[in-house]
Amino acid sequence: MHAIRLHAFGPAENLTYEKTEDPEPGPGQVRIAVRAAGVHLLDTALRTGIQGGPAPLPELPTVPGREVAGVVDALGEGTDAQWLGRRVVTHLGFAPGGYAELAVVDAGRLQAIPEGLDEAEAVALIGTGRTAMGIVQFVDLDAESVVVIPAAAGGLGTFLVQYAVSRGATVIGLAGGERKVALVRENGADLAVDYLDPEWPSVVRAFLGADRHATVVFDGVGGAAGRAAVDLLGPGGKHLVFGWTESGLAGGPIPFEEGELAARGVESITPLGPAMLQKAGGDNPVRTLETQALTLAAEGVLRPAVTRFPLSEAAAAHRALEGRGTVGKVVLEP
């Protein structure tokens, strides 16, 4: 098979397209003929040698990637024969191996792909979609909600816009550049604003009027854009922070003054990690969130946006993602 291999931590150019041995499934496993492999910002951090949260740095050489979709083409000993030939999507967990024509995974991690979704769309849901479902657990959105979403044209932002619209909330989506702003508008946002325009907060305030404030900010960017979004929150507002980047208008976590948010009656919540899993509950909360995302997509509530690259151009995909030159989920297709 062909795969992307990383022999040394560093720039995107270190990702090389090579021929390597086909993997074989072990007991209780399946092998997937990969049709789509997800690319995540975490992948770019691990490529450079930076540990990303709980994800450990891989041993080198490695085949990056943790999200794949395709067709089961081989079964390991003791694996349920029902999976053979089925379209499936899975998150590999901390085990890399997704940027390849073939991938092996435990059968217990598989999700069947609903009719009407292609493999690239399914990959967007298995990781990014489940994260969106985990985040929205922490707020009750309804027609009285006013939601501000920085980075609203990204993979996660797209789902948050669509979900909030489905709940009847007033949705304000921020994105950088005309193309991304248009996508946010197409996803149903009541107001789509270019955050590259320094006057964008005034545009939002004029839209809301003197008596309305934001009630929720879904903040995955931090920095100046995140700070300005939080400043739109009124008393009782919630700031859900689930990440930040280190460039442009996004520049690290927001440095709030001590007691600042409490004085304004604003609550800042970090939903990722154990808190998200505890909130989801059940014996397998990760699977619960995956199923919720796939179900909402099958119902048409979530509509994945995908930027596609050939598998051989993984380096270009990483550069585009790091340079904020993509919309929706970045996917590699063998």
C-alpha positions as CSV (number, residue, x, y, z in Angstrom):
1,M,0.0,0.0,0.0
2,H,0.9,3.7,-0.2
3,A,1.0,5.8,3.0
4,I,2.3,9.1,4.3
5,R,5.2,8.6,6.6
6,L,7.0,10.9,9.0
7,H,10.6,10.1,9.7
8,A,11.6,13.2,11.6
9,F,9.6,15.9,13.5
10,G,9.5,19.2,11.7
11,P,7.9,21.1,8.8
12,A,5.1,19.8,6.5
13,E,7.7,18.8,3.9
14,N,8.8,16.0,6.3
15,L,5.6,14.1,5.3
16,T,6.5,11.8,2.5
17,Y,4.4,9.6,0.3
18,E,5.9,6.1,0.3
19,K,5.1,2.4,-0.4
20,T,5.0,0.2,2.6
21,E,3.8,-3.1,3.8
22,D,0.1,-3.8,4.0
23,P,-1.2,-4.1,7.6
24,E,-3.0,-7.3,8.7
25,P,-5.9,-7.3,11.2
26,G,-5.4,-9.1,14.5
27,P,-8.0,-10.9,16.6
28,G,-11.1,-8.7,17.0
29,Q,-9.9,-6.2,14.4
30,V,-10.8,-5.2,10.8
31,R,-8.9,-3.8,8.0
32,I,-10.3,-0.8,6.2
33,A,-9.7,0.1,2.5
34,V,-9.4,3.8,3.2
35,R,-11.4,6.3,1.1
36,A,-11.0,9.3,3.3
37,A,-8.6,10.2,6.1
38,G,-9.2,13.2,8.4
39,V,-6.5,15.9,9.0
40,H,-6.7,17.6,12.4
41,L,-4.8,20.6,13.8
42,L,-3.5,18.1,16.4
43,D,-1.8,16.2,13.6
44,T,0.1,19.4,12.6
45,A,1.3,19.9,16.2
46,L,2.4,16.2,16.6
47,R,4.2,16.5,13.2
48,T,6.4,19.3,14.6
49,G,7.1,17.3,17.8
50,I,4.8,19.3,20.1
51,Q,2.7,17.1,22.3
52,G,-1.0,18.0,21.9
53,G,-2.9,17.6,25.1
54,P,-3.3,14.0,26.1
55,A,-2.1,12.7,22.7
56,P,1.4,11.3,23.1
57,L,4.1,12.0,20.6
58,P,4.4,9.0,18.2
59,E,7.5,6.8,17.8
60,L,9.2,7.5,14.5
61,P,8.8,6.7,11.7
62,T,5.1,6.9,11.9
63,V,2.0,7.1,9.7
64,P,0.0,10.0,11.0
65,G,-3.7,10.4,11.2
66,R,-6.5,9.1,13.6
67,E,-9.7,9.4,11.6
68,V,-10.6,7.2,8.6
69,A,-13.5,6.0,6.6
70,G,-13.8,3.4,3.9
71,V,-14.9,-0.2,3.3
72,V,-13.9,-3.2,5.5
73,D,-11.9,-5.5,3.3
74,A,-10.5,-8.0,5.8
75,L,-11.3,-9.5,9.2
76,G,-9.2,-10.7,12.0
77,E,-9.8,-13.9,13.9
78,G,-13.1,-13.8,15.9
79,T,-14.4,-10.6,14.3
80,D,-18.1,-10.5,13.5
81,A,-18.5,-11.3,9.8
82,Q,-21.2,-8.6,9.4
83,W,-18.6,-6.0,9.0
84,L,-17.0,-7.4,5.8
85,G,-17.8,-5.2,2.9
86,R,-19.5,-2.5,4.9
87,R,-18.9,1.3,4.7
88,V,-17.5,2.3,8.0
89,V,-15.9,5.3,9.8
90,T,-13.8,5.2,12.9
91,H,-11.5,7.2,15.2
92,L,-8.3,5.3,15.8
93,G,-7.8,6.9,19.2
94,F,-4.1,7.5,20.1
95,A,-2.9,4.9,17.6
96,P,-1.8,6.6,14.4
97,G,-2.0,5.1,10.9
98,G,-4.8,7.0,9.2
99,Y,-2.9,8.6,6.3
100,A,-2.8,5.4,4.3
101,E,-4.6,3.3,1.7
102,L,-5.2,0.6,4.4
103,A,-5.8,0.9,8.2
104,V,-6.4,-1.6,11.0
105,V,-8.7,-0.9,14.0
106,D,-10.6,-2.8,16.7
107,A,-14.1,-3.7,15.4
108,G,-15.6,-2.1,18.6
109,R,-14.5,1.3,17.3
110,L,-16.5,1.1,14.1
111,Q,-19.5,3.1,13.1
112,A,-21.6,2.3,10.1
113,I,-21.8,5.2,7.6
114,P,-25.4,6.4,7.2
115,E,-26.9,6.4,3.7
116,G,-26.5,9.8,2.0
117,L,-23.1,10.5,3.5
118,D,-19.9,10.0,1.6
119,E,-16.7,8.8,3.4
120,A,-15.1,12.3,3.6
121,E,-18.3,13.7,5.2
122,A,-18.3,10.8,7.7
123,V,-14.7,11.5,8.7
124,A,-15.7,15.1,9.5
125,L,-18.4,13.7,11.9
126,I,-16.4,11.0,13.7
127,G,-13.9,13.4,15.3
128,T,-15.0,17.0,14.8
129,G,-18.7,16.2,14.9
130,R,-18.4,14.3,18.1
131,T,-16.5,17.3,19.6
132,A,-19.2,19.6,18.6
133,M,-21.8,17.4,20.2
134,G,-19.7,17.4,23.4
135,I,-19.4,21.2,23.5
136,V,-23.1,21.9,22.9
137,Q,-24.0,19.8,26.0
138,F,-23.0,22.7,28.2
139,V,-25.6,25.2,27.0
140,D,-29.3,25.1,26.4
141,L,-29.9,26.9,23.1
142,D,-33.3,28.2,22.2
143,A,-35.0,31.1,20.4
144,E,-33.8,33.5,23.1
145,S,-30.1,32.5,22.6
146,V,-27.7,34.8,20.8
147,V,-24.7,32.8,19.8
148,V,-21.3,34.2,18.6
149,I,-19.0,31.7,16.9
150,P,-15.4,32.8,15.9
151,A,-13.8,30.6,13.2
152,A,-17.3,29.8,12.1
153,A,-16.1,28.4,8.7
154,G,-13.9,25.8,10.1
155,G,-14.8,22.2,10.6
156,L,-16.0,22.6,14.2
157,G,-17.4,26.1,13.6
158,T,-19.5,24.8,10.7
159,F,-21.2,22.3,12.9
160,L,-21.7,24.7,15.8
161,V,-23.4,27.2,13.4
162,Q,-25.7,24.5,12.0
163,Y,-26.6,23.1,15.4
164,A,-27.4,26.6,16.9
165,V,-29.5,27.4,13.8
166,S,-31.4,24.2,14.3
167,R,-32.2,25.2,17.9
168,G,-33.7,28.5,16.8
169,A,-30.9,30.7,18.2
170,T,-29.8,34.0,16.7
171,V,-26.4,33.0,15.2
172,I,-23.5,35.4,14.5
173,G,-20.6,33.7,12.7
174,L,-17.2,35.2,12.3
175,A,-14.7,34.2,9.6
176,G,-11.7,35.6,7.8
177,G,-12.2,36.6,4.2
178,E,-15.2,36.8,1.7
179,R,-15.2,33.1,0.7
180,K,-15.4,32.0,4.3
181,V,-18.0,34.6,5.3
182,A,-20.2,33.4,2.4
183,L,-20.0,29.8,3.7
184,V,-21.1,30.9,7.2
185,R,-24.0,32.7,5.6
186,E,-24.9,29.6,3.6
187,N,-25.0,27.6,6.8
188,G,-27.8,29.7,8.1
189,A,-26.1,32.3,10.3
190,D,-28.3,35.4,10.9
191,L,-25.2,37.6,10.6
192,A,-21.9,36.6,9.0
193,V,-19.0,39.0,9.6
194,D,-15.4,39.2,8.4
195,Y,-13.2,39.4,11.5
196,L,-10.4,40.8,9.4
197,D,-12.3,44.1,9.4
198,P,-11.3,45.8,12.7
199,E,-14.8,47.3,12.9
200,W,-16.6,44.0,13.1
201,P,-17.6,44.3,16.7
202,S,-19.5,47.5,15.9
203,V,-21.3,45.7,13.1
204,V,-22.4,43.1,15.5
205,R,-23.6,45.6,18.1
206,A,-25.5,47.5,15.5
207,F,-27.2,44.3,14.4
208,L,-28.2,43.4,18.0
209,G,-29.3,46.8,19.0
210,A,-28.9,48.5,22.4
211,D,-30.9,46.1,24.4
212,R,-29.6,42.7,23.2
213,H,-26.3,41.0,24.1
214,A,-24.7,37.7,23.2
215,T,-25.6,34.9,25.5
216,V,-23.1,32.3,24.3
217,V,-19.6,32.5,22.7
218,F,-18.2,29.2,21.3
219,D,-14.5,30.2,21.3
220,G,-11.9,28.0,19.6
221,V,-9.5,30.8,18.5
222,G,-8.7,33.0,21.5
223,G,-6.6,36.1,20.9
224,A,-8.0,39.4,19.8
225,A,-11.0,37.9,18.0
226,G,-12.0,35.8,21.0
227,R,-11.5,38.7,23.3
228,A,-13.8,40.9,21.2
229,A,-16.4,38.2,21.1
230,V,-16.4,37.7,24.9
231,D,-16.9,41.5,25.2
232,L,-20.3,41.1,23.5
233,L,-21.6,38.9,26.2
234,G,-24.2,40.2,28.6
235,P,-24.9,39.2,32.3
236,G,-25.5,35.5,32.5
237,G,-23.5,34.9,29.3
238,K,-21.4,31.8,28.8
239,H,-17.9,31.6,27.2
240,L,-17.1,28.1,26.1
241,V,-13.4,27.9,25.3
242,F,-12.2,24.8,23.5
243,G,-8.9,25.9,22.0
244,W,-6.9,28.7,20.4
245,T,-4.3,29.2,17.7
246,E,-1.0,31.1,17.8
247,S,-1.2,33.4,14.8
248,G,-3.1,36.3,13.2
249,L,-6.0,37.7,15.1
250,A,-6.1,34.5,17.1
251,G,-3.2,34.5,19.6
252,G,-3.3,32.2,22.5
253,P,-5.7,32.0,25.5
254,I,-7.5,35.2,26.5
255,P,-5.8,36.9,29.5
256,F,-8.8,37.9,31.7
257,E,-8.2,40.2,34.6
258,E,-8.8,38.5,38.0
259,G,-12.5,38.8,38.9
260,E,-13.4,40.4,35.5
261,L,-15.8,37.8,34.3
262,A,-17.5,37.3,37.7
263,A,-18.1,41.1,37.9
264,R,-19.8,41.0,34.6
265,G,-21.8,37.9,35.5
266,V,-20.1,35.8,32.7
267,E,-19.1,32.2,33.1
268,S,-16.1,30.8,31.3
269,I,-16.3,27.0,30.7
270,T,-13.7,24.6,29.3
271,P,-15.8,21.7,28.0
272,L,-13.1,19.4,26.5
273,G,-11.6,16.4,28.3
274,P,-13.1,14.6,31.3
275,A,-15.9,17.2,31.8
276,M,-17.2,16.4,28.3
277,L,-17.2,12.7,28.8
278,Q,-18.8,12.9,32.2
279,K,-21.5,15.1,30.8
280,A,-22.2,12.7,28.0
281,G,-22.5,9.8,30.5
282,G,-23.1,6.1,29.7
283,D,-20.7,3.2,29.4
284,N,-19.1,4.6,26.3
285,P,-19.5,8.4,26.1
286,V,-17.2,8.9,23.1
287,R,-19.4,6.5,21.1
288,T,-22.5,8.3,22.3
289,L,-21.2,11.6,20.9
290,E,-20.2,10.0,17.7
291,T,-23.6,8.5,17.2
292,Q,-25.3,11.8,18.0
293,A,-23.2,13.5,15.3
294,L,-23.9,10.8,12.7
295,T,-27.6,10.8,13.5
296,L,-27.9,14.6,13.1
297,A,-26.1,14.4,9.8
298,A,-28.4,11.7,8.6
299,E,-31.3,13.9,9.6
300,G,-29.8,16.9,7.7
301,V,-29.1,19.0,10.7
302,L,-25.4,18.8,10.4
303,R,-23.9,19.2,6.9
304,P,-20.2,18.7,6.8
305,A,-18.1,21.1,4.8
306,V,-15.0,19.4,3.4
307,T,-11.7,20.5,1.8
308,R,-10.2,17.5,-0.1
309,F,-6.6,16.8,-0.9
310,P,-5.1,13.6,-2.6
311,L,-3.3,11.4,0.0
312,S,0.0,12.1,-1.8
313,E,-0.4,15.8,-1.0
314,A,-0.6,15.5,2.8
315,A,2.1,18.1,3.1
316,A,0.1,20.7,1.2
317,A,-3.0,19.8,3.3
318,H,-1.0,20.5,6.5
319,R,0.3,23.8,5.1
320,A,-3.2,24.9,4.1
321,L,-4.6,24.0,7.5
322,E,-1.9,25.8,9.4
323,G,-2.3,28.9,7.2
324,R,-6.0,29.0,7.7
325,G,-6.5,28.5,4.0
326,T,-9.2,25.8,4.3
327,V,-12.9,25.6,5.0
328,G,-14.6,22.9,6.9
329,K,-12.8,19.6,7.5
330,V,-9.6,18.8,5.7
331,V,-9.6,15.3,4.3
332,L,-7.1,13.2,2.4
333,E,-8.4,10.8,-0.3
334,P,-6.2,7.9,-1.5
